[in-house]
Amino acid sequence: MNRHLRVSIDLKAIKNNFNTLRKRLPSHVKIIGVVKADAYGHGAMEVSRALEDSGIDMLATAYTDEAIALREAGIRTPIIVLFDEPDPRKFLRYDLRVVLHNRKTLDTLSRILKPSSPSLKIHIKIDTGMGRLGFSPDEVVTVIKRIRELKSINTEGIMSHFSEAELGNKESARTQIEIFKKVLSEIKEELAPPLCHMANSAASVSLPEAWFSAVRPGLMLYGYLPGRLQDSELKPAMKVTTEILSIREAPPGTPVSYGGTFITKRKSLIGIISAGYADGIMRSLSNNGYVLYMGKKTPVIGRVCMDLTMIDLTDILKEVDKPDKEVTLLGYQGDEAITAKDIASWAGTIPYEVITTFGGLGKKEFLKDD
């Protein structure tokens, strides 16, 4: 089914972003690339291949089926499954890493795995302040002692997660780091030094004390940093386009779209584009956002509809004989650009939601190395 929304993914940009991080980190620090949610809407299989070609150390998915799909697509890089309750048989069959974050899962593993079973690799998650998943710092030593009794479990890593993606409050982040360090100190007698990882995209570029022996970037691989952080070397990998369906003239005083929330103040040229909130143009962009048309930022007018959105072309088409059809919703058109951060600021959300929404709804094409 063609809804006219086209999503282009530049895999060279993905590789550039990975290499930008790689050259900034000490050589001993591994990189775990987060490719959950279809690689933030960019296509998990293609992105994982690009990262694997670039030398990524590990990948991370949210759920087991995401990881299995990567294995069946030929990805051989180690994969950590961040959230799922594991089926040990599937994890062993597909060589996946378990993130152990509660006693229930540990009970399940101890019941199913026998001393003669193949070794299952796990990463123990510690809740240092996120308040979501993970063992409390006070119970980690007890948990590790129990794990040591299970001959078929290999503790490969210890991990935690920051409670602020953008790390705007560095003191809060540093408090979490100190909690993590304290736990690592307490368990050193019980456990050989494992892979320790906590740093997200923001910490990977701005908080060296959070690097430990691995970092876990997500958003930055796709060309963005969270919050107000910026990095000119990162290249957004996603471009989203659609097309003009119709251009109509409207006299002054003409209401546009549902509810008449926009009324023309002059003789206007209204472009109707073939995408709406069913395609990822958030309804909160009604009278409040922009697209790119013929290389210029063009305002959204009226309420965004399910399948259509209206834009004001009056100033752009005053002296144009042959209007273009293509409209850019995200990315460059000529020298102008609309970023996921721009859209997030207009819509009152975060760039993560923008790219995962567009990526989940549009037909993707992948731009590879020449």
TAZI-V792742 format. One record per residue. N is the residue number from 1. RES is the residue in three letters. SS is DSSP state (H for helix, E for strand, C for the rest). PSI is psi in whole degrees, -180 to 180 (NA if undefined). BURIAL is I if it has 9 or more other C-alpha atoms within 8 Angstrom, else O. Layout:
# TAZI-V792742
((N & RES & SS & PSI & BURIAL) (N & RES & SS & PSI & BURIAL))
This chain:
# TAZI-V792742
((1 & MET & C & 125 & O) (2 & ASN & C & 111 & O) (3 & ARG & C & 16 & O) (4 & HIS & C & -12 & O) (5 & LEU & C & 125 & I) (6 & ARG & E & 129 & I) (7 & VAL & E & 115 & I) (8 & SER & E & 130 & I) (9 & ILE & E & 121 & I) (10 & ASP & E & 101 & I) (11 & LEU & H & -23 & I) (12 & LYS & H & -35 & I) (13 & ALA & H & -40 & I) (14 & ILE & H & -47 & I) (15 & LYS & H & -40 & I) (16 & ASN & H & -44 & I) (17 & ASN & H & -39 & I) (18 & PHE & H & -48 & I) (19 & ASN & H & -32 & I) (20 & THR & H & -43 & I) (21 & LEU & H & -44 & I) (22 & ARG & H & -42 & O) (23 & LYS & C & -15 & O) (24 & ARG & C & -17 & O) (25 & LEU & C & 150 & O) (26 & PRO & C & 151 & O) (27 & SER & C & -26 & O) (28 & HIS & C & -13 & O) (29 & VAL & C & 119 & I) (30 & LYS & E & 159 & I) (31 & ILE & E & 124 & I) (32 & ILE & E & 107 & I) (33 & GLY & E & 124 & I) (34 & VAL & E & 116 & I) (35 & VAL & C & 25 & I) (36 & LYS & H & 168 & I) (37 & ALA & H & 49 & I) (38 & ASP & H & 45 & I) (39 & ALA & H & 52 & I) (40 & TYR & H & 38 & I) (41 & GLY & H & 3 & I) (42 & HIS & C & -3 & I) (43 & GLY & C & 95 & I) (44 & ALA & H & -40 & I) (45 & MET & H & -48 & I) (46 & GLU & H & -42 & I) (47 & VAL & H & -42 & I) (48 & SER & H & -39 & I) (49 & ARG & H & -43 & I) (50 & ALA & H & -41 & I) (51 & LEU & H & -40 & I) (52 & GLU & H & -43 & I) (53 & ASP & H & -30 & O) (54 & SER & H & -8 & I) (55 & GLY & C & 25 & O) (56 & ILE & C & 144 & I) (57 & ASP & C & -41 & I) (58 & MET & E & 163 & I) (59 & LEU & E & 160 & I) (60 & ALA & E & 131 & I) (61 & THR & E & 167 & I) (62 & ALA & C & -44 & I) (63 & TYR & C & 162 & I) (64 & THR & H & -45 & I) (65 & ASP & H & -34 & O) (66 & GLU & H & -44 & I) (67 & ALA & H & -41 & I) (68 & ILE & H & -40 & I) (69 & ALA & H & -37 & I) (70 & LEU & H & -42 & I) (71 & ARG & H & -44 & I) (72 & GLU & H & -18 & O) (73 & ALA & C & 0 & O) (74 & GLY & C & 6 & O) (75 & ILE & C & 129 & I) (76 & ARG & C & -8 & O) (77 & THR & C & 143 & I) (78 & PRO & E & 139 & I) (79 & ILE & E & 129 & I) (80 & ILE & E & 132 & I) (81 & VAL & E & 115 & I) (82 & LEU & C & -34 & I) (83 & PHE & C & -31 & O) (84 & ASP & C & 149 & I) (85 & GLU & C & 122 & O) (86 & PRO & C & 145 & I) (87 & ASP & C & 104 & O) (88 & PRO & H & -34 & I) (89 & ARG & H & -42 & O) (90 & LYS & H & -41 & O) (91 & PHE & H & -39 & I) (92 & LEU & H & -42 & I) (93 & ARG & H & -40 & O) (94 & TYR & C & 8 & O) (95 & ASP & C & 60 & O) (96 & LEU & E & 153 & I) (97 & ARG & E & 134 & I) (98 & VAL & E & 135 & I) (99 & VAL & E & 112 & I) (100 & LEU & E & 116 & I) (101 & HIS & C & 4 & I) (102 & ASN & C & 162 & I) (103 & ARG & H & -28 & O) (104 & LYS & H & -45 & O) (105 & THR & H & -41 & I) (106 & LEU & H & -41 & I) (107 & ASP & H & -42 & O) (108 & THR & H & -46 & O) (109 & LEU & H & -41 & I) (110 & SER & H & -28 & I) (111 & ARG & H & -37 & O) (112 & ILE & H & -42 & O) (113 & LEU & C & 133 & I) (114 & LYS & C & 160 & I) (115 & PRO & C & -28 & O) (116 & SER & C & -5 & O) (117 & SER & C & 153 & O) (118 & PRO & C & 156 & O) (119 & SER & C & 128 & I) (120 & LEU & E & 125 & I) (121 & LYS & E & 134 & I) (122 & ILE & E & 156 & I) (123 & HIS & E & 123 & I) (124 & ILE & E & 127 & I) (125 & LYS & E & 132 & I) (126 & ILE & E & 132 & I) (127 & ASP & E & 104 & I) (128 & THR & C & 6 & I) (129 & GLY & C & -3 & O) (130 & MET & C & -34 & I) (131 & GLY & C & 34 & O) (132 & ARG & C & -73 & O) (133 & LEU & C & 152 & I) (134 & GLY & C & 157 & I) (135 & PHE & E & 147 & I) (136 & SER & E & 149 & I) (137 & PRO & H & -32 & I) (138 & ASP & H & -21 & O) (139 & GLU & H & -1 & O) (140 & VAL & H & -43 & I) (141 & VAL & H & -44 & I) (142 & THR & H & -42 & O) (143 & VAL & H & -43 & I) (144 & ILE & H & -37 & I) (145 & LYS & H & -38 & I) (146 & ARG & H & -40 & O) (147 & ILE & H & -38 & I) (148 & ARG & H & -24 & O) (149 & GLU & C & -17 & O) (150 & LEU & C & 109 & I) (151 & LYS & C & -17 & I) (152 & SER & C & 15 & I) (153 & ILE & E & 129 & I) (154 & ASN & E & 113 & I) (155 & THR & E & 103 & I) (156 & GLU & E & -29 & I) (157 & GLY & E & 158 & I) (158 & ILE & E & 136 & I) (159 & MET & E & 162 & I) (160 & SER & C & -177 & I) (161 & HIS & C & 134 & I) (162 & PHE & C & 147 & I) (163 & SER & C & -12 & O) (164 & GLU & C & 117 & O) (165 & ALA & C & -39 & I) (166 & GLU & C & -8 & I) (167 & LEU & C & 40 & I) (168 & GLY & C & -33 & O) (169 & ASN & C & 92 & O) (170 & LYS & H & -31 & O) (171 & GLU & H & -41 & O) (172 & SER & H & -43 & O) (173 & ALA & H & -43 & I) (174 & ARG & H & -32 & O) (175 & THR & H & -43 & O) (176 & GLN & H & -40 & I) (177 & ILE & H & -43 & I) (178 & GLU & H & -37 & O) (179 & ILE & H & -45 & I) (180 & PHE & H & -45 & I) (181 & LYS & H & -40 & O) (182 & LYS & H & -42 & O) (183 & VAL & H & -45 & I) (184 & LEU & H & -38 & O) (185 & SER & H & -39 & O) (186 & GLU & H & -28 & O) (187 & ILE & H & -1 & I) (188 & LYS & C & -25 & I) (189 & GLU & C & -22 & O) (190 & GLU & C & -21 & O) (191 & LEU & C & 131 & O) (192 & ALA & C & 150 & O) (193 & PRO & C & 114 & O) (194 & PRO & C & -177 & I) (195 & LEU & E & 121 & I) (196 & CYS & E & 124 & I) (197 & HIS & E & 139 & I) (198 & MET & E & -28 & I) (199 & ALA & E & 127 & I) (200 & ASN & C & -165 & I) (201 & SER & H & -47 & I) (202 & ALA & H & -46 & I) (203 & ALA & H & -29 & I) (204 & SER & H & -27 & I) (205 & VAL & H & -14 & O) (206 & SER & H & 0 & O) (207 & LEU & C & 77 & I) (208 & PRO & H & -29 & O) (209 & GLU & H & -12 & O) (210 & ALA & H & 2 & I) (211 & TRP & C & -39 & I) (212 & PHE & C & -129 & I) (213 & SER & C & 0 & I) (214 & ALA & E & 153 & I) (215 & VAL & E & 161 & I) (216 & ARG & C & 69 & I) (217 & PRO & C & 146 & I) (218 & GLY & C & -79 & I) (219 & LEU & H & -39 & I) (220 & MET & H & -25 & I) (221 & LEU & H & -24 & I) (222 & TYR & H & 5 & I) (223 & GLY & C & 8 & I) (224 & TYR & C & 158 & I) (225 & LEU & C & 149 & I) (226 & PRO & C & 161 & I) (227 & GLY & C & -139 & O) (228 & ARG & C & 0 & O) (229 & LEU & C & 141 & O) (230 & GLN & C & 154 & O) (231 & ASP & C & 112 & O) (232 & SER & C & -17 & O) (233 & GLU & C & -14 & O) (234 & LEU & C & 143 & I) (235 & LYS & C & 117 & I) (236 & PRO & C & 135 & I) (237 & ALA & C & -14 & I) (238 & MET & E & 134 & I) (239 & LYS & E & 137 & I) (240 & VAL & E & 127 & I) (241 & THR & E & 159 & I) (242 & THR & E & -158 & I) (243 & GLU & E & 160 & I) (244 & ILE & E & 127 & I) (245 & LEU & E & -36 & I) (246 & SER & E & 151 & O) (247 & ILE & E & 127 & I) (248 & ARG & E & 150 & O) (249 & GLU & E & 142 & O) (250 & ALA & E & 129 & I) (251 & PRO & C & 166 & I) (252 & PRO & C & 144 & I) (253 & GLY & C & 12 & O) (254 & THR & C & 122 & O) (255 & PRO & E & 145 & I) (256 & VAL & E & 123 & I) (257 & SER & C & -177 & I) (258 & TYR & H & 135 & O) (259 & GLY & H & -5 & O) (260 & GLY & H & 38 & I) (261 & THR & C & -14 & I) (262 & PHE & E & 130 & I) (263 & ILE & E & 126 & I) (264 & THR & C & 140 & I) (265 & LYS & C & -4 & O) (266 & ARG & C & 172 & O) (267 & LYS & C & 124 & I) (268 & SER & E & 155 & I) (269 & LEU & E & 117 & I) (270 & ILE & E & 123 & I) (271 & GLY & E & 133 & I) (272 & ILE & E & 117 & I) (273 & ILE & E & 149 & I) (274 & SER & C & 61 & I) (275 & ALA & C & 147 & I) (276 & GLY & C & -153 & I) (277 & TYR & H & -18 & I) (278 & ALA & H & -15 & I) (279 & ASP & H & 4 & I) (280 & GLY & C & -3 & I) (281 & ILE & C & 102 & I) (282 & MET & C & 142 & I) (283 & ARG & H & -24 & I) (284 & SER & H & -8 & I) (285 & LEU & H & 0 & I) (286 & SER & C & 124 & I) (287 & ASN & C & 24 & I) (288 & ASN & C & 13 & I) (289 & GLY & C & -177 & I) (290 & TYR & E & 158 & I) (291 & VAL & E & 173 & I) (292 & LEU & E & 130 & I) (293 & TYR & E & 125 & I) (294 & MET & C & 40 & I) (295 & GLY & C & 12 & I) (296 & LYS & E & 148 & I) (297 & LYS & E & 131 & I) (298 & THR & E & 128 & I) (299 & PRO & E & 144 & I) (300 & VAL & E & 132 & I) (301 & ILE & E & 145 & I) (302 & GLY & C & 180 & I) (303 & ARG & C & 137 & I) (304 & VAL & C & 132 & I) (305 & CYS & C & 176 & I) (306 & MET & C & -42 & I) (307 & ASP & C & -10 & I) (308 & LEU & C & 152 & I) (309 & THR & E & 142 & I) (310 & MET & E & 141 & I) (311 & ILE & E & 152 & I) (312 & ASP & E & 113 & I) (313 & LEU & C & 8 & I) (314 & THR & C & -52 & I) (315 & ASP & C & -33 & O) (316 & ILE & C & -37 & I) (317 & LEU & C & 9 & I) (318 & LYS & C & -39 & O) (319 & GLU & C & 32 & O) (320 & VAL & C & 128 & O) (321 & ASP & C & -41 & O) (322 & LYS & C & 93 & O) (323 & PRO & C & 146 & O) (324 & ASP & C & 165 & O) (325 & LYS & C & -32 & O) (326 & GLU & E & 136 & I) (327 & VAL & E & 131 & I) (328 & THR & E & 123 & I) (329 & LEU & E & -32 & I) (330 & LEU & E & 129 & I) (331 & GLY & E & -167 & I) (332 & TYR & E & 147 & I) (333 & GLN & E & 110 & I) (334 & GLY & C & -131 & O) (335 & ASP & C & -6 & O) (336 & GLU & E & 154 & I) (337 & ALA & E & 148 & I) (338 & ILE & E & 124 & I) (339 & THR & C & 166 & I) (340 & ALA & H & -30 & I) (341 & LYS & H & -38 & O) (342 & ASP & H & -51 & O) (343 & ILE & H & -41 & I) (344 & ALA & H & -40 & I) (345 & SER & H & -38 & I) (346 & TRP & H & -37 & I) (347 & ALA & H & -8 & I) (348 & GLY & C & 40 & O) (349 & THR & C & -154 & I) (350 & ILE & C & 154 & I) (351 & PRO & H & -27 & I) (352 & TYR & H & -45 & I) (353 & GLU & H & -37 & I) (354 & VAL & H & -51 & I) (355 & ILE & H & -36 & I) (356 & THR & H & -33 & I) (357 & THR & H & -53 & I) (358 & PHE & H & -45 & I) (359 & GLY & H & -28 & I) (360 & GLY & H & -12 & O) (361 & LEU & H & -27 & I) (362 & GLY & C & 160 & I) (363 & LYS & E & 124 & O) (364 & LYS & E & 144 & I) (365 & GLU & E & 146 & O) (366 & PHE & E & 126 & I) (367 & LEU & E & 119 & I) (368 & LYS & C & -178 & O) (369 & ASP & C & 145 & O) (370 & ASP & C & NA & O))
